[in-house]
Structures are given as C-alpha cells and as structure tokens.
Amino acid sequence: MTRRVNSELLLVGSLPADSTEGALRAASEFFGDLVFALPDGETGPRAGWVSYERERLARPNPDVIVVRETESPTGLPRHAYETPVFGIRPGVTELHWDTWPRIDDAIESYAVFARLRADGVIPAGLRFQIGLPFPASALNAFKADFARDYPVAARGFEELAARELRRLTAAIPPGDLAVQWDLAYETQDIERVLAWTAEGAWERFAGPVTRLTRLIPDEVLIGYHLCYGTFPEWPMYEARDLALLVRMANFAVANSGRTVDWVHLAGPRYLRSEDRSFFRPLADLEPGDARVFLGIVLPIDGEAGLARRHATASRYLSDFGVAMYCGFGRQPGRDGTETMREHARVARSAG
C-alpha cells in the first residue's frame, strides 16, 4: 500500500478560534494548501481537552462518585493535581454510557465542514479531522482507587468507543474522515510520573491500540498524536529523548490491525533544539506507510528555531512533516488569527 498522507503540516487539533465555523474558515484560509485534513478547532467546552470527558461523560454517570472537588479557588483546575477526584460507587463492577458527547460534536461539526466545502470555502480534497482521547487520557479523574476503578471504567469506555465509532462512521462518509487518537496521559503513565496510577501502564496503552483502531473502516485515515501534555505548561513532563514516543509509534503502526496513516511525535523545549541525543531515537522509527510529523514548531523562536530542530532531526530521519508540539487553541497570544497566520508562515519555512 502506498502512503495516503503526504502533506507538510499536521494541525494537531485545537485552534485559537471562537466557534467551529470560525476555526474551519481560518484553518482553510491559512493552512488549506499545507494539510490533508482540517480539525474543527476543539472550541468551546472542548478547549480544555479531557476535562470535557471528565465533566460531560464521567461526572454525569450515576455510578461515578466525586471523592474530592478541585482545590482551585476559581473552580477551574490549574494543574493535574487540582482536577476533581472520581471513584466508582461501591459494589459497582460495570460502567455503562449510552453516548459519547464528543461524537455528537464531531457529527455537528462535520455538517459545518460539508456546508463550507460545498460553498467553496474549504478545498474539495481536504478531509474532516476529529481527535479522540485514548482511554487513560479520557479517564484521568479516576484517582481515588486507581487499581480498582480504572479497569472498570476502561472496560466501559472501550465498549462505548466501539459503539460510537460505528455511529461516527455511519454519520460521516469514511472517505471524508480522518481520526486522530490523542495520547498524553498514556505517555506520562508509562514514564511512571503519575503518582496515582498502578502497574500495567504499557498495557493501558497497548491494549486499546490492538482493540479499538481495527474497528475503524479502512477508508478512514487514522493517526496517533503522542505528546506530553500542556496542562498547565508545555511539556508537563520533559522526557530525556524521543525513545518512548518512537517505541509507542512503532507498536501502534505494527499492531493497530489496519493501516496507520500518520504518527505525530511531540518534540523538545527550544533549548534542546540541537541536542542530538534527544532526536537520535528517530533512527529506530519504523513508520511503514505512515507519514511522520514531528512536533517541532514552537511559538517562542519561529523560523530560526524550527530550522535548528529540523536540521537536528534530519540527521536521524530523512522524511517528515512538521506540526506544533500539541494543539494551540489554549495558546493564542493576543490575537488568534495572527497566531494562525504566524504558524502557517513558520511551517512553510520548513518546506
């Protein structure tokens, strides 16, 4: 099979816009010639990423209990230790959800995408991209008794995801769709820096790779975004090098049960732009037919910084596109439109 994604830029997900239509219009204007798919910007309540699953999926479940609310004086968690702590009601051994609100949002956003494409605003060749959190990221609030509660919650979430993936691909033509699995808590779990998790971190990543991705029709483009999170700053944990992300990407490509079309590996802080040891594990990357995107675009140092990181990465990987290290909807600067314009300008400089 030949590679199906060949673009120079990946839009990771969130964009600095106020609405789905605003995000799609801006993304088309600034990035339409650089990308293969447009995300809807993850605007509104989804701007907090998996806080959306915590508040809209987990909290309303009658079998989920709130052990402790956030300690933040504003009511909005400022870092991972301030998120509410959830548990599962005593005696409950199975969790069930009827629907996944994020899928409702995706279907609604696709209707906007299709209308804008029909109007000529969005180029005909672009797909609609939706980012979906992997289980450990989506269920990050189950901290009270992780060893007991997480397996129960994860089984329920995977059953939900399997049903809702069918609903998603029934509502959106598979040939129009690109699905990105978003992983941030999984990487930190494997790095052993989450104090509340139990043994089995690799399986919490690897199991869903083998079970969930194969359920998505072959016509849908599939990618993995491997990241260290931005809550509250980038990165939540700075890895020594890219070895873990390379290992995770290799596993995903080899074990997803279908073609993986792209992998995104978040890069380093700016000061390590010429740190060969950070990028050296890229020599072990085995992407197959997947397009590799390196998250080496940083707002702090623009074209010059991207050029430094691109040159260092190129010592170990000859062909790759670029992206932000993560979505940038929560990092718009003073003006979201200007942020996107600058991102497009910097990305083009790598070509």
Solvent accessible surface area in square Angstrom, and as a share of the most:
residue,aa,sasa,rsa
1,M,133,0.59
2,T,116,0.67
3,R,78,0.28
4,R,80,0.29
5,V,1,0.00
6,N,86,0.44
7,S,19,0.12
8,E,83,0.37
9,L,0,0.00
10,L,2,0.01
11,L,2,0.01
12,V,10,0.06
13,G,4,0.04
14,S,14,0.09
15,L,5,0.02
16,P,14,0.09
17,A,27,0.21
18,D,145,0.75
19,S,52,0.34
20,T,25,0.14
21,E,52,0.23
22,G,30,0.29
23,A,0,0.00
24,L,0,0.00
25,R,104,0.38
26,A,15,0.11
27,A,0,0.00
28,S,11,0.07
29,E,128,0.57
30,F,18,0.07
31,F,0,0.00
32,G,13,0.12
33,D,110,0.57
34,L,23,0.11
35,V,10,0.06
36,F,25,0.10
37,A,1,0.01
38,L,0,0.00
39,P,4,0.03
40,D,2,0.01
41,G,0,0.00
42,E,15,0.07
43,T,14,0.08
44,G,50,0.48
45,P,78,0.49
46,R,12,0.04
47,A,41,0.32
48,G,31,0.30
49,W,42,0.15
50,V,9,0.05
51,S,30,0.19
52,Y,9,0.04
53,E,1,0.01
54,R,16,0.06
55,E,60,0.27
56,R,123,0.45
57,L,6,0.03
58,A,2,0.01
59,R,74,0.27
60,P,86,0.54
61,N,10,0.05
62,P,105,0.66
63,D,43,0.22
64,V,10,0.06
65,I,53,0.27
66,V,58,0.33
67,V,78,0.45
68,R,120,0.44
69,E,90,0.40
70,T,30,0.18
71,E,118,0.53
72,S,8,0.05
73,P,111,0.70
74,T,100,0.58
75,G,42,0.41
76,L,131,0.65
77,P,25,0.16
78,R,122,0.45
79,H,69,0.31
80,A,12,0.09
81,Y,139,0.53
82,E,11,0.05
83,T,5,0.03
84,P,4,0.02
85,V,8,0.04
86,F,0,0.00
87,G,3,0.03
88,I,6,0.03
89,R,107,0.39
90,P,109,0.69
91,G,73,0.70
92,V,25,0.15
93,T,92,0.54
94,E,110,0.49
95,L,8,0.04
96,H,107,0.48
97,W,15,0.05
98,D,105,0.54
99,T,68,0.40
100,W,0,0.00
101,P,31,0.19
102,R,0,0.00
103,I,0,0.00
104,D,51,0.27
105,D,31,0.16
106,A,0,0.00
107,I,47,0.24
108,E,116,0.52
109,S,4,0.03
110,Y,25,0.09
111,A,62,0.48
112,V,31,0.18
113,F,0,0.00
114,A,32,0.24
115,R,110,0.40
116,L,0,0.00
117,R,59,0.22
118,A,90,0.70
119,D,96,0.50
120,G,61,0.59
121,V,50,0.28
122,I,2,0.01
123,P,61,0.38
124,A,91,0.71
125,G,72,0.69
126,L,14,0.07
127,R,46,0.17
128,F,0,0.00
129,Q,3,0.02
130,I,3,0.01
131,G,7,0.06
132,L,0,0.00
133,P,0,0.00
134,F,0,0.00
135,P,1,0.00
136,A,10,0.08
137,S,0,0.00
138,A,2,0.02
139,L,3,0.02
140,N,8,0.04
141,A,2,0.02
142,F,1,0.00
143,K,26,0.11
144,A,50,0.39
145,D,70,0.36
146,F,19,0.08
147,A,69,0.53
148,R,91,0.33
149,D,3,0.02
150,Y,11,0.04
151,P,59,0.37
152,V,13,0.08
153,A,0,0.00
154,A,13,0.10
155,R,120,0.44
156,G,4,0.03
157,F,0,0.00
158,E,24,0.11
159,E,78,0.35
160,L,0,0.00
161,A,0,0.00
162,A,20,0.15
163,R,61,0.22
164,E,6,0.02
165,L,3,0.01
166,R,143,0.52
167,R,77,0.28
168,L,0,0.00
169,T,19,0.11
170,A,89,0.69
171,A,47,0.36
172,I,1,0.00
173,P,68,0.43
174,P,38,0.24
175,G,43,0.41
176,D,24,0.13
177,L,0,0.00
178,A,0,0.00
179,V,0,0.00
180,Q,0,0.00
181,W,0,0.00
182,D,8,0.04
183,L,0,0.00
184,A,5,0.04
185,Y,14,0.05
186,E,2,0.01
187,T,0,0.00
188,Q,5,0.02
189,D,6,0.03
190,I,27,0.14
191,E,47,0.21
192,R,182,0.66
193,V,60,0.34
194,L,19,0.09
195,A,85,0.66
196,W,42,0.15
197,T,33,0.19
198,A,39,0.30
199,E,131,0.59
200,G,39,0.37
201,A,17,0.13
202,W,62,0.22
203,E,97,0.43
204,R,28,0.10
205,F,1,0.00
206,A,7,0.05
207,G,4,0.04
208,P,4,0.03
209,V,0,0.00
210,T,43,0.25
211,R,116,0.42
212,L,3,0.02
213,T,0,0.00
214,R,123,0.45
215,L,78,0.39
216,I,4,0.02
217,P,45,0.28
218,D,97,0.50
219,E,98,0.44
220,V,0,0.00
221,L,7,0.04
222,I,0,0.00
223,G,0,0.00
224,Y,0,0.00
225,H,9,0.04
226,L,0,0.00
227,C,0,0.00
228,Y,10,0.04
229,G,6,0.05
230,T,17,0.10
231,F,47,0.20
232,P,80,0.50
233,E,87,0.39
234,W,32,0.11
235,P,6,0.04
236,M,45,0.20
237,Y,73,0.28
238,E,62,0.28
239,A,7,0.05
240,R,206,0.75
241,D,35,0.18
242,L,3,0.02
243,A,48,0.37
244,L,23,0.11
245,L,1,0.00
246,V,5,0.03
247,R,129,0.47
248,M,0,0.00
249,A,0,0.00
250,N,33,0.17
251,F,48,0.20
252,A,0,0.00
253,V,34,0.20
254,A,82,0.63
255,N,51,0.26
256,S,0,0.00
257,G,49,0.47
258,R,29,0.11
259,T,37,0.22
260,V,6,0.03
261,D,0,0.00
262,W,0,0.00
263,V,0,0.00
264,H,0,0.00
265,L,0,0.00
266,A,2,0.01
267,G,7,0.06
268,P,2,0.02
269,R,94,0.34
270,Y,106,0.40
271,L,146,0.72
272,R,50,0.18
273,S,4,0.02
274,E,122,0.55
275,D,40,0.21
276,R,115,0.42
277,S,57,0.37
278,F,8,0.03
279,F,0,0.00
280,R,121,0.44
281,P,18,0.11
282,L,1,0.01
283,A,67,0.52
284,D,97,0.50
285,L,15,0.07
286,E,121,0.54
287,P,32,0.20
288,G,62,0.60
289,D,53,0.28
290,A,3,0.02
291,R,5,0.02
292,V,4,0.02
293,F,0,0.00
294,L,2,0.01
295,G,0,0.00
296,I,1,0.01
297,V,4,0.02
298,L,7,0.04
299,P,90,0.56
300,I,120,0.61
301,D,30,0.16
302,G,15,0.15
303,E,67,0.30
304,A,60,0.47
305,G,0,0.00
306,L,2,0.01
307,A,61,0.47
308,R,95,0.35
309,R,0,0.00
310,H,48,0.21
311,A,63,0.49
312,T,7,0.04
313,A,0,0.00
314,S,49,0.31
315,R,140,0.51
316,Y,48,0.18
317,L,24,0.12
318,S,113,0.73
319,D,72,0.37
320,F,13,0.05
321,G,1,0.01
322,V,4,0.02
323,A,0,0.00
324,M,6,0.03
325,Y,12,0.04
326,C,19,0.11
327,G,10,0.09
328,F,7,0.03
329,G,18,0.17
330,R,107,0.39
331,Q,59,0.26
332,P,43,0.27
333,G,63,0.60
334,R,253,0.92
335,D,75,0.39
336,G,17,0.16
337,T,65,0.38
338,E,82,0.37
339,T,31,0.18
340,M,4,0.02
341,R,112,0.41
342,E,64,0.29
343,H,11,0.05
344,A,3,0.02
345,R,119,0.43
346,V,5,0.03
347,A,6,0.05
348,R,106,0.39
349,S,54,0.35
350,A,29,0.23
351,G,93,0.89
